């Protein structure tokens, strides 16, 4: 049960025993908001990457995989193995899918 005056993080009261951790996270968040867009993007990318430390693929390996994927997709387009659609068609399909999920 939360006591009166429990800290609030992102609009949610947190238990007293997490007060110091929550305040630290909130302080980091607030400091992050003070960064310019490029710095904030870099910090966000590094924090997200830190969630998967076991993934030790090098950037060149990642680039090679993406290069292969892009080449495969271009090849599919050039050989008419895929049907292309306009932005408007794609947006309409996405909205219909979202509408179905909301039902």
N, CA, C and O of each residue as an XYZ file, in Angstrom:
412
protein
N       0.837     -1.173      0.000
C       0.000      0.000      0.000
C       0.881      1.234      0.000
O       1.892      1.274      0.701
N       0.511      2.238     -0.775
C       1.298      3.450     -0.870
C       0.874      4.429      0.200
O      -0.313      4.639      0.448
N       1.866      5.019      0.826
C       1.563      6.006      1.852
C       1.322      7.371      1.234
O       1.557      7.588      0.045
N       0.854      8.277      2.060
C       0.637      9.644      1.576
C       1.989     10.238      1.220
O       3.003      9.951      1.858
N       1.981     11.045      0.221
C       3.207     11.703     -0.179
C       4.168     10.799     -0.932
O       5.349     11.122     -1.055
N       3.682      9.672     -1.439
C       4.545      8.785     -2.210
C       4.997      9.509     -3.466
O       4.226     10.272     -4.050
N       6.245      9.281     -3.895
C       6.723      9.947     -5.099
C       5.894      9.550     -6.318
O       5.299      8.473     -6.366
N       5.872     10.436     -7.282
C       5.112     10.185     -8.505
C       6.094     10.210     -9.667
O       6.860     11.161     -9.817
N       6.072      9.175    -10.482
C       6.924      9.082    -11.659
C       6.034      8.831    -12.851
O       5.300      7.844    -12.879
N       6.085      9.700    -13.830
C       5.249      9.594    -15.039
C       3.781      9.484    -14.674
O       3.036      8.742    -15.315
N       3.356     10.216    -13.646
C       1.950     10.250    -13.274
C       1.492      9.060    -12.445
O       0.298      8.928    -12.175
N       2.411      8.188    -12.033
C       2.052      6.993    -11.262
C       2.773      7.038     -9.924
O       3.982      7.262     -9.871
N       2.024      6.824     -8.838
C       2.663      6.763     -7.523
C       3.514      5.513     -7.431
O       3.122      4.441     -7.893
N       4.671      5.662     -6.836
C       5.566      4.515     -6.690
C       5.704      4.164     -5.224
O       5.607      5.043     -4.368
N       5.929      2.884     -4.914
C       6.065      2.473     -3.511
C       7.250      3.177     -2.854
O       8.240      3.476     -3.521
N       7.154      3.443     -1.545
C       8.213      4.177     -0.831
C       9.588      3.517     -0.958
O      10.598      4.216     -1.039
N       9.641      2.177     -0.976
C      10.952      1.524     -1.032
C      11.649      1.731     -2.370
O      12.840      1.438     -2.477
N      10.958      2.222     -3.394
C      11.595      2.518     -4.681
C      11.809      4.023     -4.863
O      12.207      4.474     -5.937
N      11.544      4.783     -3.822
C      11.600      6.240     -3.913
C      12.926      6.731     -4.485
O      12.933      7.549     -5.404
N      14.048      6.244     -3.955
C      15.339      6.763     -4.395
C      15.639      6.363     -5.825
O      16.173      7.162     -6.594
N      15.307      5.147     -6.187
C      15.518      4.705     -7.553
C      14.614      5.490     -8.504
O      15.060      5.929     -9.564
N      13.366      5.665     -8.134
C      12.423      6.361     -8.999
C      12.833      7.814     -9.178
O      12.759      8.347    -10.286
N      13.258      8.449     -8.120
C      13.671      9.835     -8.233
C      14.913      9.947     -9.105
O      15.039     10.898     -9.877
N      15.825      8.997     -8.997
C      17.016      9.014     -9.827
C      16.620      8.873    -11.297
O      17.123      9.608    -12.147
N      15.727      7.941    -11.599
C      15.280      7.757    -12.973
C      14.586      9.013    -13.478
O      14.777      9.410    -14.628
N      13.789      9.632    -12.633
C      13.093     10.848    -13.034
C      14.086     11.983    -13.270
O      13.915     12.777    -14.194
N      15.124     12.059    -12.437
C      16.145     13.082    -12.625
C      16.887     12.882    -13.945
O      17.175     13.848    -14.652
N      17.194     11.634    -14.273
C      17.859     11.330    -15.538
C      16.939     11.720    -16.698
O      17.383     12.314    -17.680
N      15.672     11.385    -16.575
C      14.699     11.731    -17.610
C      14.626     13.240    -17.812
O      14.679     13.725    -18.942
N      14.505     13.980    -16.711
C      14.415     15.432    -16.794
C      15.687     16.023    -17.405
O      15.617     16.952    -18.209
N      16.841     15.486    -17.027
C      18.100     15.962    -17.598
C      18.143     15.655    -19.100
O      18.649     16.455    -19.887
N      17.620     14.515    -19.481
C      17.575     14.151    -20.895
C      16.727     15.102    -21.702
O      17.065     15.425    -22.841
N      15.632     15.554    -21.128
C      14.762     16.495    -21.830
C      15.450     17.828    -22.078
O      15.086     18.557    -23.000
N      16.443     18.147    -21.256
C      17.155     19.414    -21.409
C      18.182     19.363    -22.550
O      18.688     20.404    -22.970
N      18.489     18.169    -23.049
C      19.458     18.033    -24.137
C      18.847     18.481    -25.458
O      17.628     18.478    -25.631
N      19.732     18.872    -26.400
C      19.199     19.201    -27.717
C      18.823     17.893    -28.425
O      19.172     16.809    -27.959
N      18.127     17.998    -29.524
C      17.574     16.825    -30.197
C      18.637     15.797    -30.564
O      18.428     14.602    -30.357
N      19.772     16.234    -31.103
C      20.821     15.294    -31.497
C      21.389     14.543    -30.296
O      21.580     13.328    -30.351
N      21.659     15.269    -29.213
C      22.189     14.628    -28.007
C      21.168     13.670    -27.408
O      21.523     12.573    -26.976
N      19.898     14.079    -27.380
C      18.836     13.233    -26.820
C      18.692     11.960    -27.653
O      18.490     10.874    -27.109
N      18.797     12.102    -28.975
C      18.716     10.941    -29.857
C      19.857      9.968    -29.576
O      19.644      8.758    -29.505
N      21.064     10.499    -29.416
C      22.224      9.659    -29.132
C      22.053      8.919    -27.804
O      22.311      7.718    -27.722
N      21.623      9.631    -26.774
C      21.424      9.006    -25.459
C      20.342      7.936    -25.535
O      20.508      6.845    -24.989
N      19.230      8.241    -26.210
C      18.139      7.267    -26.328
C      18.622      6.018    -27.054
O      18.307      4.901    -26.644
N      19.380      6.199    -28.123
C      19.901      5.051    -28.882
C      20.809      4.195    -28.007
O      20.699      2.968    -28.001
N      21.701      4.842    -27.273
C      22.624      4.090    -26.410
C      21.887      3.361    -25.295
O      22.227      2.224    -24.967
N      20.881      4.004    -24.711
C      20.111      3.340    -23.654
C      19.365      2.132    -24.202
O      19.351      1.073    -23.575
N      18.742      2.284    -25.376
C      18.045      1.148    -25.982
C      19.017      0.030    -26.326
O      18.712     -1.143    -26.107
N      20.183      0.375    -26.862
C      21.182     -0.637    -27.208
C      21.670     -1.367    -25.963
O      22.017     -2.546    -26.035
N      21.699     -0.684    -24.826
C      22.174     -1.318    -23.594
C      21.212     -2.392    -23.087
O      21.582     -3.193    -22.229
N      19.990     -2.418    -23.604
C      19.032     -3.439    -23.191
C      19.347     -4.798    -23.802
O      18.804     -5.815    -23.369
N      20.220     -4.821    -24.803
C      20.585     -6.059    -25.489
C      22.102     -6.201    -25.539
O      22.681     -6.245    -26.625
N      22.755     -6.272    -24.373
C      24.221     -6.307    -24.366
C      24.806     -7.581    -24.979
O      25.960     -7.573    -25.407
N      24.050     -8.661    -25.031
C      24.572     -9.916    -25.579
C      24.704     -9.853    -27.094
O      25.412    -10.668    -27.686
N      24.038     -8.904    -27.724
C      24.100     -8.766    -29.175
C      25.415     -8.095    -29.521
O      25.531     -6.871    -29.470
N      26.413     -8.909    -29.875
C      27.738     -8.361    -30.110
C      28.083     -8.249    -31.591
O      29.259     -8.247    -31.956
N      27.077     -8.157    -32.437
C      27.319     -7.991    -33.868
C      27.961     -6.625    -34.103
O      27.549     -5.618    -33.526
N      28.966     -6.616    -34.953
C      29.628     -5.351    -35.266
C      28.761     -4.538    -36.217
O      27.857     -5.064    -36.866
N      29.055     -3.252    -36.283
C      28.288     -2.393    -37.182
C      28.450     -2.843    -38.630
O      27.496     -2.783    -39.405
N      29.644     -3.292    -39.001
C      29.841     -3.736    -40.385
C      29.020     -4.991    -40.680
O      28.531     -5.156    -41.798
N      28.862     -5.881    -39.689
C      28.011     -7.065    -39.876
C      26.548     -6.656    -40.040
O      25.835     -7.193    -40.888
N      26.118     -5.714    -39.232
C      24.744     -5.214    -39.323
C      24.518     -4.551    -40.681
O      23.495     -4.777    -41.327
N      25.486     -3.729    -41.108
C      25.384     -3.074    -42.415
C      25.300     -4.098    -43.544
O      24.530     -3.922    -44.488
N      26.095     -5.170    -43.449
C      26.071     -6.218    -44.478
C      24.699     -6.879    -44.564
O      24.189     -7.116    -45.659
N      24.105     -7.176    -43.414
C      22.783     -7.805    -43.392
C      21.741     -6.879    -44.006
O      20.901     -7.312    -44.796
N      21.800     -5.591    -43.635
C      20.844     -4.628    -44.205
C      21.060     -4.469    -45.707
O      20.095     -4.372    -46.465
N      22.323     -4.439    -46.143
C      22.622     -4.315    -47.575
C      22.009     -5.491    -48.336
O      21.416     -5.305    -49.398
N      22.152     -6.701    -47.791
C      21.563     -7.888    -48.421
C      20.042     -7.786    -48.470
O      19.424     -8.111    -49.484
N      19.445     -7.334    -47.376
C      17.987     -7.208    -47.311
C      17.486     -6.186    -48.335
O      16.514     -6.432    -49.049
N      18.153     -5.056    -48.392
C      17.751     -4.019    -49.352
C      17.907     -4.531    -50.777
O      17.033     -4.310    -51.616
N      19.011     -5.212    -51.054
C      19.229     -5.776    -52.389
C      18.146     -6.764    -52.763
O      17.677     -6.780    -53.901
N      17.748     -7.590    -51.807
C      16.698     -8.574    -52.044
C      15.366     -7.893    -52.345
O      14.628     -8.316    -53.236
N      15.068     -6.843    -51.600
C      13.801     -6.130    -51.822
C      13.789     -5.414    -53.174
O      12.773     -5.417    -53.869
N      14.912     -4.804    -53.546
C      14.998     -4.152    -54.853
C      14.847     -5.186    -55.962
O      14.161     -4.943    -56.955
N      15.481     -6.328    -55.792
C      15.365     -7.410    -56.772
C      13.914     -7.873    -56.916
O      13.438     -8.109    -58.026
N      13.215     -7.999    -55.782
C      11.796     -8.380    -55.827
C      10.972     -7.356    -56.604
O      10.072     -7.723    -57.360
N      11.276     -6.087    -56.421
C      10.550     -5.029    -57.137
C      10.851     -5.107    -58.633
O       9.943     -5.075    -59.464
N      12.142     -5.211    -58.961
C      12.538     -5.227    -60.371
C      11.996     -6.436    -61.132
O      11.765     -6.358    -62.338
N      11.794     -7.540    -60.439
C      11.296     -8.763    -61.085
C       9.808     -8.984    -60.828
O       9.296    -10.088    -61.015
N       9.121     -7.931    -60.398
C       7.656     -7.940    -60.199
C       7.175     -9.073    -59.288
O       6.108     -9.644    -59.513
N       7.962     -9.395    -58.262
C       7.549    -10.431    -57.309
C       6.717     -9.855    -56.165
O       6.160    -10.597    -55.356
N       6.639     -8.539    -56.108
C       5.824     -7.866    -55.097
C       4.938     -6.847    -55.781
O       5.259     -6.341    -56.856
N       3.828     -6.558    -55.146
C       2.912     -5.544    -55.671
C       3.107     -4.277    -54.858
O       2.929     -4.276    -53.640
N       3.471     -3.208    -55.534
C       3.686     -1.934    -54.852
C       2.362     -1.208    -54.687
O       1.432     -1.400    -55.470
N       2.289     -0.375    -53.663
C       1.090      0.428    -53.451
C       1.499      1.859    -53.136
O       2.638      2.126    -52.751
N       0.563      2.763    -53.303
C       0.839      4.167    -53.018
C       0.822      4.401    -51.514
O       0.359      3.558    -50.746
N       1.333      5.558    -51.105
C       1.284      5.935    -49.703
C      -0.161      5.962    -49.205
O      -0.462      5.486    -48.110
N      -1.040      6.523    -50.019
C      -2.440      6.632    -49.626
C      -3.063      5.250    -49.402
O      -3.809      5.058    -48.441
N      -2.764      4.295    -50.275
C      -3.287      2.938    -50.116
C      -2.747      2.297    -48.836
O      -3.485      1.646    -48.096
N      -1.469      2.487    -48.590
C      -0.839      1.917    -47.394
C      -1.425      2.541    -46.131
O      -1.709      1.838    -45.161
N      -1.605      3.863    -46.146
C      -2.180      4.551    -44.988
C      -3.603      4.056    -44.732
O      -3.982      3.824    -43.584
N      -4.383      3.894    -45.783
C      -5.755      3.411    -45.625
C      -5.782      1.994    -45.044
O      -6.602      1.689    -44.178
N      -4.893      1.143    -45.519
C      -4.813     -0.228    -45.003
C      -4.395     -0.228    -43.525
O      -4.940     -0.984    -42.721
N      -3.429      0.621    -43.178
C      -2.974      0.705    -41.787
C      -4.084      1.209    -40.869
O      -4.261      0.702    -39.762
N      -4.826      2.205    -41.333
C      -5.940      2.719    -40.523
C      -7.010      1.656    -40.319
O      -7.577      1.542    -39.232
N      -7.287      0.882    -41.356
C      -8.279     -0.180    -41.231
C      -7.805     -1.231    -40.217
O      -8.600     -1.719    -39.413
N      -6.525     -1.574    -40.254
C      -5.982     -2.540    -39.293
C      -6.075     -1.998    -37.869
O      -6.442     -2.728    -36.948
N      -5.744     -0.726    -37.688
C      -5.854     -0.120    -36.360
C      -7.288     -0.070    -35.876
O      -7.566     -0.318    -34.703
N      -8.194      0.250    -36.776
C      -9.615      0.273    -36.409
C     -10.075     -1.108    -35.945
O     -10.816     -1.227    -34.969
N      -9.630     -2.153    -36.650
C      -9.984     -3.526    -36.247
C      -9.425     -3.857    -34.868
O     -10.091     -4.518    -34.072
N      -8.218     -3.406    -34.585
C      -7.611     -3.681    -33.273
C      -8.334     -2.966    -32.139
O      -8.363     -3.454    -31.009
N      -8.910     -1.823    -32.440
C      -9.606     -1.039    -31.412
C     -10.984     -1.580    -31.091
O     -11.584     -1.191    -30.088
N     -11.497     -2.473    -31.929
C     -12.859     -3.002    -31.708
C     -12.862     -4.024    -30.621
O     -13.912     -4.577    -30.296
